[in-house]
Amino acid sequence: MTESATPERYAMLQAINLDVHYGGIAAVRGISFAVEKGELVCLIGANGAGKTSTLKAVARMIPSSGEIRYRDMRLDQMQSHDLIRHGLALVPEGRGIFARLTVAENLTMGAYHRNDKAEIGLDLQRIFEMLPRLKERAAQVAGTLSGGEQQMLAIGRALMGRPQLLLLDEPSMGLAPLMVEKVFEVIRAVAAEGVTIFLVEQNARLALQTCSRGYVMESGEITLADTAANLLADPRVRAAYLGE
């Protein structure tokens, strides 16, 4: 664990010289970044920049080299199915819901590693309070939900694991603007509860307006890192990602 100046804050997630290759193609080129406990941090960049590969490497879904540290553990030495037991959950690009299960069954699957049935029931009610649309559709087959409802379900399912660190991959992808705003309201609410969030997002403006810090990724490399406010004001970011 890397301690910062204040004892309450430390690097919840840290990547050091992270590389990802697909055969002879380098998707991620020796990047380093950190997310402190309690932070909401984004990784922005164009399609194909390597953002999703970075998140998949952190979640141990694809091979990588370099170090990935989560609290005092080495993620790069762990299996993906062990991560949730240590408080790390991923909401993948494309949501990855169980289409043939009901909404309630999907949410319960998020707590598959837990044995505290009474607490699971309380968490389910908490998710329904946070996401009332899911409560209305608890008995509905998840594959029949709208894209935005499926995204909310994917976030709710991840929260059922009681994560300390939540990885979000392109939560706005394919959603109507009104639903995008609702999904980001949920993200802000989750962050306000103290969950550390690392967000990968193509909608650079919305990501930077939501997060406290950000990293910019281009062609597999991190080219800028700063506070979200400074990145929003940076002429390079404004020209490349904000259409200004």
VOGU-3710 file (C-alpha; in Angstrom, 3 decimals, decimal comma):
1> mtesatpery> 0,000/0,000/0,000  1,310/3,424/-0,942  0,538/6,016/1,727  -0,167/9,604/0,728  0,192/12,765/2,788  -3,035/12,156/4,693  -3,535/8,769/6,360  -7,124/8,404/5,087  -6,016/8,475/1,437  -3,869/5,924/-0,336
11> amlqainldv> -3,540/4,387/-3,786  -6,499/2,032/-3,973  -5,452/1,129/-7,520  -2,052/1,580/-9,121  -0,640/0,440/-12,462  3,090/0,551/-13,100  4,483/0,116/-16,621  1,374/-1,734/-17,777  1,609/-3,363/-21,213  -1,054/-5,231/-23,185
21> hyggiaavrg> -0,349/-6,973/-26,481  -2,626/-8,762/-28,925  -0,130/-10,869/-30,800  2,362/-8,420/-32,256  0,114/-5,408/-31,701  0,726/-3,239/-28,625  -2,645/-2,014/-27,319  -1,278/-0,525/-24,073  2,301/0,764/-23,946  3,915/0,942/-20,517
31> isfavekgel> 1,366/3,190/-18,830  1,282/4,100/-15,145  -1,616/5,603/-13,208  -3,155/5,636/-9,737  -6,589/6,050/-8,184  -6,722/7,062/-4,538  -9,223/5,753/-2,037  -12,535/7,608/-2,382  -11,668/9,184/-5,750  -13,729/9,246/-8,929
41> vcligangag> -11,172/9,178/-11,759  -11,690/8,852/-15,512  -9,667/7,549/-18,425  -10,720/9,245/-21,659  -9,641/8,902/-25,261  -10,810/8,068/-28,752  -12,156/4,696/-29,781  -9,244/2,266/-30,090  -6,942/4,233/-27,800  -6,539/1,272/-25,423
51> ktstlkavar> -8,960/2,283/-22,672  -10,972/-0,949/-22,551  -7,801/-3,034/-22,803  -6,481/-1,160/-19,767  -9,610/-1,911/-17,762  -9,663/-5,553/-18,870  -6,047/-5,901/-17,776  -6,873/-4,444/-14,358  -9,804/-6,878/-14,051  -7,519/-9,758/-15,128
61> mipssgeiry> -9,666/-10,557/-18,156  -6,682/-10,415/-20,532  -2,950/-11,063/-20,056  -0,670/-8,124/-19,358  2,806/-7,305/-18,112  3,858/-4,757/-15,536  2,484/-4,330/-12,033  -1,148/-3,786/-11,065  -1,636/-3,096/-7,368  -4,930/-2,994/-5,512
71> rdmrldqmqs> -4,498/-1,831/-1,919  -1,649/-4,077/-0,680  -2,194/-6,852/-3,244  -0,782/-7,625/-6,681  -3,727/-7,999/-9,056  -1,441/-9,158/-11,843  -0,816/-12,299/-9,768  -4,526/-13,038/-9,189  -7,355/-14,668/-11,130  -10,322/-12,566/-12,264
81> hdlirhglal> -12,896/-14,588/-10,302  -11,077/-13,802/-7,041  -11,323/-10,028/-7,397  -14,862/-9,556/-6,120  -13,970/-11,328/-2,875  -11,388/-8,611/-2,298  -13,791/-5,748/-3,035  -13,212/-5,041/-6,733  -16,050/-5,176/-9,279  -16,254/-4,482/-13,020
91> vpegrgifar> -19,212/-3,216/-15,041  -18,048/-4,276/-18,504  -18,532/-2,600/-21,839  -21,768/-3,981/-23,267  -23,134/-4,548/-19,719  -22,846/-8,360/-19,725  -26,170/-8,994/-18,042  -27,731/-12,458/-17,902  -30,403/-11,889/-20,540  -32,574/-14,909/-19,679
101> ltvaenltmg> -32,652/-14,244/-15,949  -34,962/-11,758/-14,277  -33,802/-8,420/-12,950  -33,924/-9,726/-9,369  -31,984/-12,861/-10,329  -29,310/-10,771/-12,040  -28,900/-8,635/-8,937  -28,674/-11,688/-6,708  -25,932/-13,081/-8,946  -23,838/-10,083/-7,983
111> ayhrndkaei> -23,702/-11,454/-4,440  -22,867/-15,038/-5,445  -19,737/-15,072/-3,271  -21,564/-13,921/-0,125  -23,216/-16,087/2,528  -24,875/-13,361/4,617  -28,421/-13,852/3,330  -30,022/-11,251/5,573  -27,506/-8,596/4,496  -27,955/-9,589/0,845
121> gldlqrifem> -31,679/-8,947/1,232  -31,011/-5,529/2,735  -28,591/-4,668/-0,069  -31,185/-5,721/-2,645  -33,690/-3,316/-1,115  -31,025/-0,585/-1,086  -30,390/-1,115/-4,800  -34,131/-0,924/-5,473  -34,280/2,370/-3,539  -31,341/3,754/-5,516
131> lprlkeraaq> -32,672/2,407/-8,828  -36,487/2,391/-8,540  -36,892/1,459/-12,190  -35,295/-1,892/-11,414  -37,744/-2,456/-8,581  -40,624/-1,890/-10,981  -39,126/-4,520/-13,290  -37,799/-6,967/-10,687  -39,677/-9,925/-12,188  -39,011/-8,929/-15,801
141> vagtlsggeq> -36,555/-10,879/-17,945  -33,415/-8,746/-18,170  -32,993/-9,187/-21,924  -36,231/-7,272/-22,517  -35,024/-4,128/-20,710  -33,977/-0,991/-22,579  -30,275/-0,262/-22,971  -30,305/2,260/-20,157  -32,160/-0,084/-17,834  -29,654/-2,814/-18,613
151> qmlaigralm> -26,805/-0,432/-17,746  -28,444/0,377/-14,427  -28,892/-3,354/-13,818  -25,212/-4,006/-14,541  -24,222/-1,303/-12,037  -26,688/-2,604/-9,471  -25,398/-6,160/-9,894  -21,825/-4,967/-9,291  -22,890/-3,067/-6,172  -24,444/-6,237/-4,732
161> grpqllllde> -20,879/-7,455/-4,262  -20,202/-4,504/-1,919  -17,166/-3,316/-3,887  -14,625/-0,886/-2,510  -13,391/-0,219/-6,054  -15,774/-0,087/-9,013  -14,497/-0,252/-12,594  -16,893/1,184/-15,192  -16,298/0,611/-18,905  -18,156/2,978/-21,267
171> psmglaplmv> -21,396/3,275/-19,256  -22,883/5,820/-21,700  -22,291/3,754/-24,842  -25,367/3,439/-27,046  -27,693/5,276/-24,679  -30,036/8,181/-25,371  -28,907/11,496/-23,804  -31,611/11,470/-21,118  -30,678/7,948/-20,039  -26,973/8,846/-20,062
181> ekvfevirav> -27,658/11,589/-17,535  -29,649/9,196/-15,329  -26,847/6,631/-15,411  -24,317/9,292/-14,428  -26,579/10,421/-11,596  -26,298/6,871/-10,275  -22,501/6,948/-10,674  -22,319/10,190/-8,682  -24,559/8,706/-5,977  -22,359/5,609/-5,693
191> aaegvtiflv> -19,241/7,774/-5,424  -20,924/9,875/-2,739  -21,305/6,704/-0,661  -17,520/6,351/-0,594  -16,974/3,779/-3,343  -13,779/4,438/-5,300  -14,507/4,562/-9,050  -12,276/4,261/-12,106  -14,308/5,247/-15,158  -13,460/4,585/-18,804
201> eqnarlalqt> -15,584/6,804/-21,032  -15,644/8,160/-24,596  -17,900/11,073/-23,619  -14,970/13,175/-22,453  -16,989/16,235/-21,428  -19,383/14,285/-19,219  -16,588/12,198/-17,725  -14,510/15,254/-16,815  -17,552/17,075/-15,451  -18,234/14,084/-13,205
211> csrgyvmesg> -14,736/13,144/-12,024  -12,148/14,901/-9,899  -9,138/13,800/-11,961  -8,545/12,344/-15,380  -6,078/10,657/-17,681  -6,026/11,063/-21,467  -5,030/8,031/-23,534  -3,851/8,072/-27,139  -2,530/5,106/-29,136  -1,954/3,010/-26,030
221> eitladtaan> -0,153/5,719/-24,062  -1,226/8,195/-21,388  -0,463/11,605/-22,821  -2,052/13,892/-20,212  -2,914/13,600/-16,526  -4,404/16,402/-14,452  -7,404/17,547/-12,471  -10,650/17,299/-14,392  -11,051/21,082/-14,327  -7,630/21,612/-15,869
231> lladprvraa> -8,237/18,994/-18,546  -11,564/20,610/-19,437  -9,719/23,888/-19,916  -6,767/22,393/-21,800  -6,861/23,512/-25,463  -5,537/20,117/-26,607  -8,375/18,300/-24,875  -10,935/20,833/-26,061  -9,824/20,465/-29,655  -9,479/16,684/-29,691
241> ylge> -12,386/15,552/-27,496  -14,779/18,442/-26,856  -15,244/19,613/-30,443  -14,015/23,134/-29,747
//
